[in-house]
Every structure is written in structure tokens, then in C-alpha cells.
Amino acid sequence: MKLKVERGFTVIMVHAYIRSDKNFEAAYEQLKMINLYAEKKGIVIDDEFIDQKSQNKRLHERDEVASYFKHGAGGTLLVYDTWVLSTNMEDAVQMFSCLLKNRYEVHFVKQSVIISNKSDVMLVLGLIDQLRQTLQESSKRSIGRPKGSRSSSKFDKYHNEIISYIKSDKSVSEIARLLHVSRSSLKDYIESRELKEVASGSLVHNTPENAEETVINKITCPVTTK
């Protein structure tokens, strides 16, 4: 049974934020992992924001994103990984700071950790350093197809609806009629995204032991010659 997130006697809005970036996991992968995480934790997602416009844009150019987070202050935010907030370190630090200042509880799905304004500072710094390392590694990749370069699909916006229909035992033909889309295209989408496996729970999001400690231990310091 899924429950609304509560803190004290207050029901909290839960937001999922997905951002496209050709160098990292595609939107559908982020959606899949966020939904698996929410399913395992018994969290109901109230709203999804799939940001298709912010790639390579600085934070001051992303007014829609800034406004979205501002209006959701005090809520819970689910994001797949740190790079989703920004692939610019300066902007990422500002995003972390503002989210915590605005009393967000942020779930980083890939790392299976949660941060809030009450978190250990080392955990927050560990996540920021992970982003630094990720961006450093990404800049070195110059050969081959970029990770996550698979294009987004027009069906991504129906992701949760499709999973819900699959769970209610509707056939691909029935779902296609309900969404007014091509059955063959929808079938390809469901198979490529493994949505039947997601719906059945056979793709389980595993929470590693000592997830917070793992993040902190991955912090790397500059190498010195002396």
C-alpha cells in the first residue's frame, strides 16, 4: 500500500524531477528508476516535471525550473542522480543550497540517500564531490556513443499511466486505444523500457547497506607530489 509522505501532521507534496542530458541517463531511465524507488519506499508521487529545455543552460536561464522548485518549497523531491540538478558545479552548489534553504527533503535515487537541512554536512559535500567526479569523468569520454544518448520518446509523458494500465492487466491494444496512439509503437516502447517488469516489481531497486557512509567515503582529495 502506498502512503502519502507525512512529516508530523503535515502531508507533504512529492515531486519527481527529470532532466534530459545526452551525456547521461535518458529521461525514461530516470523515470523507471524513480518509480522503482518510490514503489519500494511506498511513496506516492504527486507531480512529475520532465525538463526537456535546460540542457547546457545555466541556472539563471532556467526560470521555469527555479519557479517550480520555489513553489514546491517544504516538499519532497525525487531525482535520479546529482547531475540532474545541474552539470555546472557553480549552479549545482546553488541548487543544493536553495533546496535545503527551502526545506526540501531530497531523495537521490541512484545513491539511495536522503538529504535535508538537518543532514550531516559530510553527506551533502559527498554528493557534491560525486558530481564533481562524474563531470570530470564525463569530460574525458570522447570515444563512442555517449551514455544515455538514446533519444527521449513521445511516450515518456505517459510513463506512469502506462505502468498503471499494465498493473490493472490491460492489454497493449487497450492501452493504445486509451492513449490514442499506435499499438506497434507503444509495444516497442513498453518492451524497450521494460515497463512490464517495472509494473510487476521484478526490477527491484536495491538499497545498499551504509549508503550514506559509501557516499562520504567516495570523496577524493587532490593528489600531491610531496
C-alpha positions as MATLAB code, in Angstrom:
seq = 'MKLKVERGFTVIMVHAYIRSDKNFEAAYEQLKMINLYAEKKGIVIDDEFIDQKSQNKRLHERDEVASYFKHGAGGTLLVYDTWVLSTNMEDAVQMFSCLLKNRYEVHFVKQSVIISNKSDVMLVLGLIDQLRQTLQESSKRSIGRPKGSRSSSKFDKYHNEIISYIKSDKSVSEIARLLHVSRSSLKDYIESRELKEVASGSLVHNTPENAEETVINKITCPVTTK';
ca = [
       0.000    0.000    0.000;
       1.338    3.404   -0.948;
       1.108    6.213    1.569;
       1.394    9.955    1.335;
       4.629   11.287    2.785;
       3.989   12.873    6.168;
       6.159   14.946    8.484;
       4.450   15.367   11.808;
       0.807   16.050   10.996;
       1.539   17.723    7.643;
       1.039   15.910    4.336;
       3.974   16.724    2.063;
       3.833   17.104   -1.720;
       6.180   14.726   -3.525;
       7.779   15.924   -6.773;
       9.848   13.951   -9.280;
      12.285   15.992  -11.362;
      13.684   14.501  -14.576;
      16.120   16.384  -16.795;
      17.323   15.384  -20.250;
      21.050   15.369  -20.957;
      22.521   13.457  -23.899;
      25.659   12.542  -21.925;
      23.840   10.768  -19.119;
      20.844    8.519  -18.439;
      17.878    9.260  -20.675;
      14.596   10.567  -19.274;
      12.897    7.173  -19.491;
      15.712    5.557  -17.450;
      15.370    8.212  -14.775;
      11.588    7.750  -14.717;
      11.963    3.988  -14.418;
      14.402    4.143  -11.504;
      12.437    6.857   -9.677;
       9.252    4.821   -9.956;
      11.005    1.659   -8.734;
      12.397    3.614   -5.779;
       9.006    5.137   -4.951;
       7.332    1.727   -5.241;
       9.773    0.148   -2.815;
       9.545    3.029   -0.327;
       5.740    3.229   -0.570;
       5.882    6.843   -1.766;
       3.129    8.411   -3.876;
       4.478   10.868   -6.457;
       2.137   13.860   -6.771;
       3.797   15.602   -9.681;
       6.436   14.996  -12.346;
       8.455   17.693  -14.047;
      10.290   16.447  -17.142;
      12.673   19.242  -18.084;
      13.491   18.992  -21.801;
      14.745   22.561  -22.215;
      17.532   23.137  -19.726;
      20.370   21.121  -21.281;
      23.583   23.179  -21.247;
      21.718   26.189  -19.843;
      22.911   27.996  -16.742;
      20.632   28.315  -13.744;
      19.828   31.979  -14.389;
      18.435   30.894  -17.788;
      16.245   28.186  -16.230;
      13.499   30.380  -14.801;
      10.831   27.689  -15.187;
      12.874   25.271  -13.061;
      13.662   27.860  -10.406;
       9.974   28.816  -10.176;
       8.916   25.161   -9.972;
      11.216   24.477   -7.031;
      10.259   27.738   -5.334;
       6.543   26.899   -5.408;
       7.210   23.403   -4.054;
       9.109   24.654   -1.000;
       8.829   22.374    2.006;
       8.122   19.328   -0.152;
       9.907   16.124   -1.071;
      11.942   15.953   -4.280;
      12.949   12.729   -6.016;
      15.822   12.954   -8.501;
      17.778   10.134  -10.098;
      21.311   11.493   -9.581;
      23.179   14.662   -8.654;
      23.884   15.703  -12.267;
      20.120   16.044  -12.844;
      20.121   19.263  -10.806;
      22.882   20.767  -12.953;
      26.027   19.840  -14.858;
      27.648   23.122  -13.872;
      29.331   22.903  -10.454;
      28.624   26.505   -9.508;
      24.925   26.110  -10.327;
      24.786   22.712   -8.609;
      26.083   24.170   -5.344;
      23.472   26.923   -5.586;
      20.743   24.340   -6.297;
      21.756   22.252   -3.273;
      21.849   25.346   -1.064;
      18.493   26.702   -2.199;
      16.691   23.352   -1.980;
      17.890   22.886    1.601;
      17.130   26.516    2.487;
      13.584   25.999    1.188;
      13.154   22.961    3.482;
      13.128   20.313    0.753;
      13.818   16.695    1.568;
      15.761   15.499   -1.469;
      15.964   11.793   -2.350;
      18.881   10.859   -4.614;
      17.671    7.584   -6.070;
      20.931    6.241   -7.512;
      22.780    6.717   -4.236;
      19.736    5.754   -2.099;
      20.345    8.689    0.245;
      18.144   11.493    1.516;
      19.309   14.986    2.409;
      17.542   17.802    4.226;
      18.611   20.929    6.100;
      19.283   18.641    9.077;
      21.677   16.323    7.204;
      25.298   15.721    8.101;
      27.333   18.269    6.167;
      29.708   15.495    5.074;
      26.864   13.712    3.281;
      25.960   16.868    1.352;
      29.605   17.515    0.500;
      29.974   13.870   -0.530;
      27.129   14.200   -3.035;
      28.599   17.406   -4.428;
      32.007   15.750   -4.765;
      30.391   12.785   -6.545;
      29.006   15.256   -9.056;
      32.457   16.798   -9.488;
      33.919   13.352  -10.183;
      31.081   12.462  -12.577;
      31.588   15.646  -14.592;
      35.336   15.093  -14.629;
      34.898   11.554  -15.969;
      32.304   12.735  -18.499;
      34.694   15.320  -19.923;
      37.257   12.562  -20.552;
      34.845   10.422  -22.552;
      35.438   11.352  -26.171;
      35.054    7.998  -27.973;
      31.904    6.026  -28.587;
      28.229    6.662  -28.055;
      27.582    8.892  -25.028;
      25.985    7.097  -22.114;
      22.253    7.756  -22.129;
      22.331    9.197  -25.647;
      19.285    7.155  -26.588;
      16.640    9.669  -27.554;
      13.618   10.508  -25.456;
      10.256    9.209  -26.596;
       6.896   10.872  -27.115;
       5.563    8.172  -24.772;
       7.696    9.318  -21.816;
       4.929   11.664  -20.672;
       2.582    8.664  -20.389;
       5.106    6.608  -18.414;
       3.158    6.408  -15.133;
      -0.179    5.938  -16.890;
       1.186    3.035  -18.922;
       2.556    1.333  -15.809;
      -0.785    1.840  -14.053;
      -2.662    0.294  -17.009;
      -0.251   -2.657  -17.107;
      -0.798   -3.233  -13.382;
      -4.551   -3.307  -13.993;
      -3.989   -6.087  -16.584;
      -4.902   -4.010  -19.629;
      -3.512   -5.286  -22.929;
      -1.232   -3.234  -25.180;
      -4.154   -2.780  -27.584;
      -6.389   -1.444  -24.797;
      -3.699    0.939  -23.581;
      -3.064    2.181  -27.132;
      -6.776    2.936  -27.553;
      -6.927    4.772  -24.222;
      -3.906    6.908  -25.119;
      -4.921    7.304  -28.787;
      -1.526    6.089  -30.002;
      -0.171    3.438  -32.378;
      -0.246   -0.058  -30.888;
       3.000   -1.154  -32.556;
       4.889    1.949  -31.408;
       3.540    1.565  -27.890;
       4.505   -2.119  -27.822;
       8.090   -1.218  -28.825;
       8.201    1.444  -26.098;
       6.931   -0.931  -23.393;
       9.466   -3.597  -24.364;
      12.466   -1.254  -24.714;
      11.719    0.391  -21.345;
      10.967   -2.937  -19.628;
       7.726   -1.474  -18.307;
       6.073   -4.847  -17.718;
       8.989   -5.767  -15.468;
       8.735   -2.405  -13.704;
       4.983   -2.887  -13.183;
       5.424   -6.392  -11.804;
       8.180   -5.326   -9.449;
      10.644   -7.812  -10.918;
      13.136   -4.959  -11.370;
      13.763   -4.195   -7.726;
      15.524   -1.073   -6.531;
      18.056   -2.366   -4.023;
      19.111   -0.027   -1.235;
      22.778   -0.649   -0.437;
      23.882   -1.029    3.163;
      25.511    2.065    4.689;
      24.548    4.198    1.665;
      25.435    7.471    3.406;
      28.818    6.160    4.528;
      29.514    4.989    0.971;
      28.870    8.484   -0.411;
      31.165   10.076    2.178;
      33.941    7.525    1.621;
      33.969    8.264   -2.114;
      35.127   11.843   -1.536;
      38.524   12.268   -3.184;
      41.170   14.805   -2.218;
      43.804   16.343   -4.518;
      46.868   14.203   -5.189;
      50.076   15.879   -4.026;
      53.679   15.263   -5.028;
      55.029   15.834   -1.516;
];
